[in-house]
């Protein structure tokens, strides 16, 4: 509970961004920022799971390959950033892409050292930076375009890195045993771990893309509602965040009772927050003019809340080497989502049903995930 409260304290700043950014910026720029922010957060997947592989080896094999990870990943992504610049001619975008990757790599080290508060502060710092820069535009002190997003990432990175150096200076003693074969091992193990999250991001991006192209009037609503639902998701992903460590430490003695307790706790948190969320949505609906805000927000809150409640146990699949099964099913869900999205837009089905479609598919995957995890743990007992 302490970690959840800490994360909510930090994510007050994300909440402020969610509520104030549509006010501080023109709607067109707000929508553009939200769309490109999603793309920017997608960039770290080009690491092919090396960062996830680090956590696996840290707990399953008691091997710390952090310096091999950050050394070779930095070289690799410096090249990627140059390619991004060559393709987009946007230096700030390529630079922000590089630093968001370094963010995600260093977060793994900070998290495994159990500095959870610091590890969780990355996105809140980006939100604070974005709000500060947006305020300059609102009060006509400086005029920004989409580059405001990239400036915010760079500013947040500098602030966060300063705190990392101060707080972890005694834990960042450089290990000169840096080998490329260690980095390859991280990718080999992490790729399968990461591909599930990649497929999930593709599902979310598919929904956002189809909304932008075929339900454009709802794009602002979708972006705003998705951000509001973070009120629920924050707690549930925090549980998953902590479970990566707690399950990793208990992996050899893991049992069904432990998992049931974890899952029940997740759903209790979800149920409480969803009740509060309902009241919250009806209140803020009077202050914003987004189309069908209440219905879309409540549907997204329900489906995503249920999905992330079960997904808080996903690290079990990593440690028990169950990822191939669940990844194949998620790939099937991704294909069904793409096909069904095309059908809905071709027949001009109401956007509400588009949201319901995605929610049902995500929770179908969750049900399969919990089935595979339960069976895997029973076999190992």
C-alpha positions in Angstrom: 0.0 0.0 0.0 2.9 2.4 0.7 4.2 2.0 -2.8 0.7 2.6 -4.2 0.3 5.8 -2.2 3.7 6.9 -3.2 2.9 6.4 -6.9 -0.4 8.3 -6.5 1.5 11.2 -4.9 3.8 11.2 -7.9 1.0 10.7 -10.4 -0.8 13.8 -9.1 1.4 15.6 -11.5 0.3 13.3 -14.4 -3.3 14.0 -13.3 -2.6 17.8 -13.5 -1.3 17.3 -17.0 -4.4 15.3 -18.0 -6.7 17.9 -16.7 -4.8 21.1 -17.5 -3.1 20.4 -20.8 -6.4 20.5 -22.9 -7.0 23.9 -21.3 -3.5 25.3 -21.8 -3.1 24.3 -25.4 -5.2 24.5 -28.5 -7.2 21.2 -29.0 -5.4 20.4 -32.3 -1.9 20.7 -30.6 -3.2 18.7 -27.6 -4.3 15.8 -29.8 -1.1 15.9 -31.7 1.0 15.8 -28.5 -1.0 12.8 -27.1 -0.7 10.9 -30.4 3.1 11.5 -30.7 3.7 10.9 -27.0 2.3 7.4 -27.6 4.8 6.9 -30.5 7.6 8.2 -28.3 6.9 5.7 -25.6 6.8 3.0 -28.2 10.5 3.7 -29.2 12.1 1.7 -26.3 10.7 -1.5 -27.9 13.5 -1.2 -30.4 15.7 -2.5 -27.6 14.2 -5.9 -28.4 13.6 -6.6 -24.7 17.2 -6.2 -23.5 16.0 -4.2 -20.5 13.5 -6.9 -19.6 16.2 -9.5 -20.0 18.2 -7.7 -17.4 15.5 -8.1 -14.7 15.2 -11.8 -15.6 18.9 -12.5 -15.1 19.0 -10.4 -12.0 16.5 -12.5 -10.2 16.5 -15.9 -11.9 20.3 -16.2 -12.3 21.6 -13.7 -9.8 23.6 -12.0 -12.6 23.8 -8.3 -12.9 24.6 -7.3 -16.5 23.5 -3.6 -16.2 26.8 -2.1 -17.5 26.9 -4.4 -20.5 23.2 -3.4 -21.1 23.6 0.3 -20.9 27.0 0.4 -22.8 25.9 -1.5 -25.9 22.3 -0.3 -25.9 23.6 3.3 -25.8 25.8 2.7 -28.9 23.1 0.9 -30.7 20.5 3.5 -30.0 22.8 6.4 -30.9 22.8 4.8 -34.4 19.0 4.4 -34.3 18.6 8.0 -33.3 20.7 9.0 -36.3 18.5 6.9 -38.5 15.4 8.6 -37.0 16.9 12.0 -37.7 17.7 11.0 -41.3 14.1 9.8 -41.8 12.3 12.7 -40.0 14.7 15.6 -40.2 13.6 16.3 -36.6 16.7 16.6 -34.4 14.7 17.1 -31.2 12.5 14.0 -31.9 15.6 11.8 -32.5 17.3 13.2 -29.3 14.2 12.7 -27.2 14.0 9.1 -28.6 17.5 8.4 -27.4 16.9 9.8 -23.9 13.6 8.0 -23.4 15.4 4.7 -24.1 18.2 5.6 -21.6 15.4 6.4 -19.1 13.9 3.0 -19.5 17.2 1.2 -19.2 18.3 3.0 -16.0 14.8 2.5 -14.6 15.5 -1.2 -14.4 18.6 -0.6 -12.3 16.8 1.8 -10.0 13.9 -0.6 -9.6 16.0 -3.6 -8.8 17.8 -1.5 -6.1 14.3 -1.0 -4.7 14.3 2.8 -5.2 10.7 2.5 -6.4 9.8 6.1 -5.7 12.6 7.3 -7.9 11.9 4.7 -10.6 8.3 5.7 -10.8 9.0 9.4 -11.1 10.0 9.4 -14.8 6.6 10.1 -16.4 5.5 12.5 -13.6 8.6 14.6 -14.3 7.8 14.6 -18.0 4.3 15.8 -17.1 5.6 18.6 -14.9 8.0 19.7 -17.6 5.2 19.6 -20.2 2.9 21.6 -18.0 5.6 24.2 -17.3 6.3 24.7 -21.0 2.6 24.7 -21.9 2.0 27.5 -19.4 4.5 29.6 -21.3 2.4 29.2 -24.4 -0.9 29.8 -22.5 0.3 33.1 -21.1 1.9 34.1 -24.5 5.4 34.1 -23.1 6.6 31.7 -25.7 5.0 29.9 -28.6 5.5 26.2 -28.9 4.5 23.6 -31.5 4.9 19.8 -31.2 8.5 20.3 -30.1 7.2 21.2 -26.7 6.9 17.4 -26.1 10.5 16.7 -26.9 11.8 19.7 -24.8 9.8 18.3 -21.9 11.4 14.8 -22.2 14.9 16.3 -22.3 14.2 18.6 -19.3 12.7 15.7 -17.3 15.7 13.4 -18.1 18.2 15.9 -16.8 16.3 16.4 -13.5 15.8 12.6 -13.0 19.4 11.8 -13.8 20.6 14.3 -11.2 18.6 12.5 -8.5 19.8 9.1 -9.7 23.4 10.1 -9.4 22.8 11.7 -5.9 20.8 8.8 -4.4 22.6 5.8 -6.1 26.1 7.1 -6.2 27.4 4.2 -4.0 25.5 1.6 -6.1 26.8 2.8 -9.5 30.3 1.7 -9.2 31.3 0.8 -12.8 31.8 -2.9 -13.5 34.4 -3.2 -16.2 33.3 -6.7 -17.0 31.4 -5.4 -20.0 30.9 -8.0 -22.7 28.9 -8.1 -25.9 27.9 -11.7 -25.2 26.1 -10.6 -22.0 24.1 -8.0 -24.0 23.2 -10.7 -26.5 22.0 -13.0 -23.7 19.8 -10.2 -22.4 18.2 -9.8 -25.9 17.7 -13.5 -26.3 15.8 -13.8 -23.1 14.2 -10.4 -23.1 12.9 -10.5 -26.6 10.2 -13.0 -25.8 9.5 -11.2 -22.5 9.1 -7.9 -24.4 7.2 -9.1 -27.4 4.1 -9.5 -25.3 4.2 -5.9 -24.3 5.0 -4.9 -27.8 1.9 -6.7 -29.1 -0.2 -5.0 -26.4 1.1 -1.7 -27.5 0.3 -2.5 -31.1 -3.3 -3.2 -30.0 -3.5 0.1 -28.3 -1.9 1.9 -31.2 -4.3 0.2 -33.7 -7.2 1.6 -31.7 -5.7 5.0 -31.6 -4.9 4.9 -35.4 -8.4 3.8 -36.4 -9.8 6.4 -34.1 -7.7 9.1 -35.8 -8.4 7.9 -39.3 -12.1 6.9 -39.1 -13.5 8.4 -36.0 -11.6 11.6 -35.9 -14.3 13.4 -33.9 -13.6 11.0 -31.1 -9.8 11.3 -31.1 -9.7 14.0 -28.4 -12.2 12.0 -26.3 -10.2 8.8 -26.7 -7.0 10.5 -25.7 -8.6 12.4 -22.7 -10.5 9.3 -21.5 -7.4 7.1 -21.8 -5.5 9.6 -19.7 -8.3 9.7 -17.1 -8.4 6.0 -16.8 -4.8 6.2 -15.6 -6.4 7.0 -12.2 -7.3 3.3 -12.0 -4.4 1.9 -14.0 -1.7 3.6 -11.9 -2.6 1.5 -8.8 -2.8 -1.8 -10.8 0.4 -1.3 -12.7 2.1 -0.3 -9.4 1.0 -3.7 -8.0 2.5 -5.4 -11.1 5.6 -3.2 -10.7 6.2 -4.4 -7.2 5.1 -8.0 -8.1 8.1 -8.2 -10.5 10.4 -8.0 -7.5 8.2 -9.9 -4.9 7.4 -12.8 -7.2 11.0 -12.9 -8.4 12.2 -13.3 -4.9 9.6 -16.0 -4.1 9.6 -17.8 -7.4 11.0 -21.1 -6.1 8.3 -21.4 -3.4 5.4 -19.9 -5.4 2.0 -21.4 -4.9 -1.7 -21.0 -6.0 -2.8 -19.5 -2.6 -0.2 -16.7 -3.0 -1.4 -15.9 -6.5 -5.1 -15.9 -5.4 -4.3 -13.5 -2.6 -2.5 -11.2 -5.0 -5.3 -11.3 -7.6 -8.0 -10.7 -5.0 -6.1 -7.7 -3.7 -5.8 -6.3 -7.2 -9.5 -6.6 -7.8 -10.3 -5.0 -4.4 -8.2 -2.0 -5.3 -9.8 -1.9 -8.8 -13.4 -2.1 -7.4 -12.8 0.7 -4.9 -11.1 2.9 -7.5 -13.8 2.3 -10.1 -16.5 3.4 -7.8 -14.6 6.6 -7.1 -13.9 7.0 -10.8 -17.6 6.9 -11.7 -18.2 9.9 -9.5 -15.1 11.7 -10.7 -16.2 11.3 -14.4 -19.7 12.8 -13.8 -18.1 15.7 -12.0 -15.5 16.7 -14.6 -17.9 16.1 -17.5 -19.4 19.5 -16.7 -16.1 21.2 -17.4 -15.1 19.6 -20.7 -16.9 19.4 -24.1 -15.5 16.0 -25.2 -18.0 13.9 -27.1 -19.5 11.0 -25.1 -16.9 11.5 -22.5 -18.8 9.7 -19.7 -19.7 6.5 -21.6 -16.3 6.1 -23.2 -14.4 6.8 -20.0 -16.5 4.3 -18.0 -16.2 1.6 -20.6 -12.4 2.1 -20.8 -12.1 2.2 -17.1 -14.0 -1.1 -16.6 -12.3 -3.1 -19.3 -8.8 -1.8 -18.7 -9.2 -2.0 -15.0 -10.1 -5.7 -15.2 -7.3 -6.3 -17.7 -4.6 -4.8 -15.6 -5.9 -6.5 -12.4 -5.1 -9.9 -13.9 -2.1 -8.6 -15.7 -0.5 -7.7 -12.3 0.5 -11.3 -12.2 2.1 -11.4 -15.6 5.6 -11.6 -14.2 4.8 -15.2 -13.2 4.7 -16.1 -16.9 8.2 -14.6 -17.3 9.8 -16.4 -14.4 8.1 -19.7 -15.2 9.0 -19.6 -18.9 5.3 -19.6 -19.9 5.6 -16.7 -22.3 5.5 -18.6 -25.6 2.0 -19.8 -24.9 0.5 -16.5 -23.8 2.4 -14.5 -26.5 0.9 -16.7 -29.2 -2.6 -16.1 -27.9 -1.9 -12.3 -27.6 -0.7 -12.3 -31.2 -4.0 -13.9 -32.2 -5.9 -11.3 -30.2 -3.9 -8.6 -32.0 -4.9 -10.0 -35.4 -8.6 -10.3 -34.4 -8.5 -6.8 -33.2 -7.1 -5.5 -36.5 -9.6 -7.5 -38.5 -12.6 -6.6 -36.4 -11.6 -2.9 -36.4 -11.6 -3.0 -40.2 -15.1 -4.6 -40.2 -16.5 -2.0 -37.7 -15.2 1.0 -39.7 -16.3 -0.5 -43.1 -19.9 -0.9 -41.7 -19.7 2.5 -39.9 -20.6 1.0 -36.6 -21.0 3.4 -33.7 -17.7 4.2 -31.9 -19.0 2.9 -28.6 -19.0 -0.6 -30.0 -15.4 -0.1 -31.2 -14.4 0.5 -27.5 -16.4 -2.5 -26.3 -14.7 -4.7 -29.0 -11.2 -3.8 -27.7 -12.2 -4.3 -24.1 -13.6 -7.8 -24.7 -10.5 -8.9 -26.6 -8.1 -7.7 -24.0 -10.0 -9.5 -21.2 -10.2 -12.7 -23.3 -6.4 -12.6 -23.3 -6.4 -11.9 -19.5 -8.5 -15.0 -18.9 -6.1 -17.1 -20.9 -3.1 -15.6 -19.1 -4.5 -16.5 -15.6 -5.3 -20.0 -16.9 -1.8 -20.6 -18.1 -0.2 -19.1 -15.0 -2.4 -21.3 -12.7 -1.6 -24.4 -14.6 2.1 -23.6 -14.7 2.3 -23.0 -10.9 0.4 -26.2 -10.1 2.7 -28.3 -12.3 5.8 -26.9 -10.5 4.4 -27.6 -7.0 
